[in-house]
Structures are given as structure tokens and as C-alpha cells.
Amino acid sequence: STAWAYNNFPLTTVENENTIIYPYLEGIRLVNHLEIPVFHRYPLLRKLKEEVLEYGAMAALMSGSGATIFGIYRDIEAARSAGETLGAKHNLNVFTARMLSDSRCQGKGRS
């Protein structure tokens, strides 16, 4: 639960050896400090994240307090292939989505 995740991690802005940090990915830094307590309690989620990376993701991250593990792929076909394989392997619901480019977002209240 979200409450459990937040109650089991002291939130801090200080990075240390326990902070999960990802290298910059095309200008986006991927960090979710809640992975620490959640992965400790639910090792399968850590395994799924590792597998997303093994299946070709440039980066992977747990969203929020653990509802989703997502991967960022260079192309949609690689993402679909990984999703189909991992979904079947673990009996998971997997969704493939495209990121909107800046030009698609202009004029729609986003930048």
C-alpha cells in the first residue's frame, strides 16, 4: 500500500549509498526512493524491474509506491516484444505506450 511504502522509508533529499539513482536518460533522471522498502518487502518487483532491463529497456523504474514497473525502450517493437514475453512469463497485464513528443503537446496546455 502507499501508506506502508511511505511509512517504511525516511524521505530525504540527501543521496547516499542507499539511494537508487539512474544515469541521465536523454535529459530525464529516473529516481524512486520508495523502491528501497518496497523491493525489500516484495523481491518479485525487484526481479521484474531487472528483467525489464534484461529484455532491452534503456531504463526501468517502479512508479509511485509500486503499482507499476515500467521500461523505456528506443522503439515500440522492442517494447512490445519485451512486454509480450514478460507478460506471458509472469501472467501479468502489460501495456505498451508511446511518449508524446514536445511538438505533439504544444497548444494543449503542456510543454
Residue frames as qw, qx, qy, qz and C-alpha x, y, z in Angstrom:
[[0.000, 0.889, 0.458, 0.000, 0.00, 0.00, 0.00],
 [0.298, 0.731, -0.059, 0.611, 1.07, 3.59, -0.48],
 [0.484, -0.803, 0.148, -0.316, 0.82, 4.29, 3.24],
 [0.919, -0.303, 0.144, 0.205, 3.05, 1.30, 4.03],
 [0.719, 0.409, 0.039, 0.560, 5.67, 2.38, 1.48],
 [0.062, 0.791, -0.108, 0.599, 5.87, 5.92, 2.84],
 [0.664, -0.693, 0.146, -0.237, 5.89, 4.75, 6.46],
 [0.924, -0.214, 0.195, 0.250, 8.83, 2.45, 5.75],
 [0.653, 0.333, 0.090, 0.674, 11.16, 4.94, 4.10],
 [0.261, -0.731, -0.174, 0.606, 12.57, 8.07, 5.68],
 [0.502, 0.786, 0.248, 0.263, 12.17, 10.64, 2.91],
 [0.456, -0.646, 0.160, 0.590, 15.27, 12.69, 2.29],
 [0.529, 0.843, -0.064, -0.077, 16.83, 14.81, -0.39],
 [0.220, -0.723, 0.644, 0.117, 20.31, 13.57, 0.55],
 [0.877, 0.327, -0.326, -0.131, 21.76, 10.97, -1.80],
 [0.389, -0.607, 0.685, -0.104, 23.83, 8.23, -0.18],
 [0.029, 0.268, -0.940, -0.209, 24.80, 4.59, -0.77],
 [0.287, 0.314, 0.872, -0.243, 21.16, 3.54, -0.19],
 [0.405, 0.612, 0.097, -0.672, 19.73, 5.92, -2.78],
 [0.647, 0.292, 0.641, 0.291, 18.72, 4.37, -6.07],
 [0.139, 0.755, -0.142, -0.626, 19.93, 6.68, -8.83],
 [0.759, 0.402, 0.454, 0.237, 19.79, 6.23, -12.57],
 [0.368, -0.189, 0.296, 0.861, 22.03, 7.96, -15.04],
 [0.334, 0.520, 0.026, -0.786, 20.57, 10.72, -17.12],
 [0.451, 0.292, 0.801, 0.264, 18.46, 9.33, -19.93],
 [0.199, 0.512, 0.470, 0.692, 18.07, 11.91, -22.66],
 [0.063, -0.415, 0.106, -0.901, 17.74, 14.65, -20.05],
 [0.718, -0.473, -0.148, -0.489, 15.45, 12.73, -17.68],
 [0.079, 0.371, -0.828, 0.413, 16.71, 11.49, -14.34],
 [0.745, -0.285, -0.470, -0.378, 14.82, 8.46, -13.07],
 [0.137, 0.213, -0.766, 0.590, 14.73, 8.02, -9.30],
 [0.662, -0.482, -0.287, -0.496, 12.17, 6.47, -7.00],
 [0.027, -0.464, 0.715, -0.522, 13.33, 6.30, -3.40],
 [0.764, -0.157, 0.306, -0.547, 10.32, 4.14, -2.48],
 [0.807, 0.293, -0.501, -0.108, 11.91, 1.23, -4.36],
 [0.145, 0.438, -0.774, 0.433, 14.13, 0.62, -1.32],
 [0.442, -0.104, 0.694, -0.558, 11.43, -0.51, 1.17],
 [0.815, 0.278, 0.041, -0.507, 9.09, -1.93, -1.47],
 [0.677, 0.443, -0.584, -0.060, 11.77, -4.10, -3.12],
 [0.016, -0.352, 0.831, -0.431, 12.90, -5.28, 0.31],
 [0.566, 0.054, 0.592, -0.571, 9.39, -6.43, 1.18],
 [0.814, 0.447, 0.275, -0.249, 8.42, -7.60, -2.34],
 [0.393, -0.461, 0.626, 0.490, 11.53, -9.07, -4.03],
 [0.553, 0.434, 0.671, 0.237, 9.46, -10.12, -7.06],
 [0.245, 0.949, 0.162, -0.111, 9.10, -6.44, -8.01],
 [0.230, -0.755, 0.499, 0.358, 12.89, -6.02, -7.99],
 [0.536, -0.027, 0.784, 0.311, 13.15, -9.14, -10.16],
 [0.471, 0.716, 0.512, 0.058, 10.59, -7.79, -12.62],
 [0.074, 0.958, -0.134, -0.242, 12.46, -4.50, -12.90],
 [0.373, -0.521, 0.681, 0.355, 15.72, -6.37, -13.53],
 [0.552, 0.265, 0.758, 0.226, 14.01, -8.47, -16.21],
 [0.359, 0.891, 0.244, -0.129, 12.62, -5.38, -17.95],
 [0.058, -0.848, 0.437, 0.293, 16.21, -4.17, -18.24],
 [0.492, -0.220, 0.802, 0.256, 17.41, -7.62, -19.38],
 [0.518, 0.524, 0.662, 0.138, 14.80, -7.50, -22.15],
 [0.471, 0.374, 0.332, 0.726, 16.33, -4.36, -23.60],
 [0.119, -0.947, -0.295, -0.050, 14.92, -1.35, -21.75],
 [0.389, 0.588, -0.238, 0.668, 17.24, 1.67, -21.62],
 [0.084, -0.256, 0.566, -0.779, 15.88, 2.32, -18.14],
 [0.502, -0.438, -0.715, -0.213, 13.27, 0.89, -15.80],
 [0.060, -0.236, 0.459, -0.854, 11.58, 2.22, -12.71],
 [0.132, -0.492, -0.841, 0.181, 8.82, 1.45, -10.24],
 [0.109, -0.549, -0.234, -0.795, 6.05, 4.03, -10.43],
 [0.506, -0.617, 0.025, -0.602, 4.87, 5.64, -7.22],
 [0.498, -0.466, 0.636, -0.360, 4.58, 3.16, -4.38],
 [0.275, -0.231, 0.927, 0.110, 4.60, 0.12, -6.61],
 [0.705, 0.414, 0.355, -0.453, 1.55, -0.12, -8.81],
 [0.785, 0.619, 0.005, -0.010, 3.67, -0.42, -11.93],
 [0.553, -0.429, 0.455, 0.550, 7.14, -1.29, -13.15],
 [0.601, 0.777, 0.130, -0.135, 7.85, 0.41, -16.46],
 [0.658, -0.185, 0.392, 0.616, 10.63, 0.36, -19.01],
 [0.304, 0.832, -0.091, -0.456, 11.72, 2.92, -21.57],
 [0.752, 0.104, 0.545, 0.357, 12.68, 1.43, -24.93],
 [0.134, -0.364, 0.387, 0.837, 14.20, 3.02, -28.03],
 [0.340, 0.038, -0.568, -0.749, 11.46, 1.64, -30.28],
 [0.697, -0.098, 0.177, -0.688, 7.90, 0.43, -29.92],
 [0.857, 0.155, -0.450, -0.195, 8.56, -3.05, -31.36],
 [0.400, 0.258, -0.744, 0.469, 11.24, -3.80, -28.75],
 [0.327, -0.172, 0.484, -0.793, 8.82, -2.65, -26.06],
 [0.818, 0.030, -0.104, -0.565, 6.00, -4.83, -27.43],
 [0.747, 0.220, -0.626, 0.042, 8.23, -7.88, -27.70],
 [0.179, 0.226, -0.724, 0.627, 9.52, -7.48, -24.14],
 [0.498, -0.113, 0.305, -0.804, 6.03, -6.87, -22.84],
 [0.854, 0.070, -0.311, -0.412, 4.59, -9.94, -24.53],
 [0.635, 0.212, -0.701, 0.247, 7.40, -12.14, -23.23],
 [0.060, 0.166, -0.659, 0.731, 7.33, -10.86, -19.66],
 [0.606, -0.094, 0.098, -0.783, 3.54, -10.75, -19.54],
 [0.865, 0.048, -0.424, -0.263, 3.28, -14.39, -20.58],
 [0.514, 0.240, -0.712, 0.414, 6.16, -15.47, -18.32],
 [0.073, -0.002, -0.651, 0.756, 4.67, -13.91, -15.18],
 [0.087, -0.603, -0.781, -0.135, 0.96, -13.82, -16.09],
 [0.157, -0.465, -0.233, 0.839, 0.89, -10.01, -15.98],
 [0.354, 0.860, 0.367, -0.009, -1.14, -7.28, -17.60],
 [0.472, -0.279, 0.258, 0.795, 1.29, -5.40, -19.83],
 [0.346, 0.876, 0.312, -0.121, 0.56, -2.21, -21.75],
 [0.563, 0.041, 0.261, 0.783, 2.68, -0.58, -24.43],
 [0.088, 0.930, 0.286, -0.212, 2.51, 3.18, -24.81],
 [0.563, 0.449, 0.084, 0.688, 4.27, 5.85, -26.83],
 [0.294, -0.546, -0.238, 0.748, 5.67, 9.03, -25.33],
 [0.323, 0.894, 0.306, 0.049, 4.37, 12.25, -26.79],
 [0.567, 0.183, 0.026, 0.802, 6.94, 14.48, -28.41],
 [0.121, -0.423, -0.246, 0.864, 7.12, 18.16, -27.47],
 [0.147, 0.043, -0.432, -0.889, 5.57, 19.12, -30.80],
 [0.344, -0.389, -0.802, -0.295, 2.52, 16.97, -30.15],
 [0.344, -0.548, -0.615, 0.451, 2.00, 18.59, -26.75],
 [0.124, -0.108, 0.011, 0.986, 2.25, 22.21, -27.88],
 [0.353, -0.169, -0.296, -0.871, -1.00, 24.08, -27.77],
 [0.668, -0.351, -0.608, -0.246, -2.59, 21.54, -25.45],
 [0.543, -0.774, 0.089, -0.313, -1.60, 23.05, -22.13],
 [0.883, -0.350, 0.180, 0.257, 1.62, 21.04, -21.90],
 [0.294, 0.873, -0.386, -0.051, 5.21, 21.74, -22.74]]
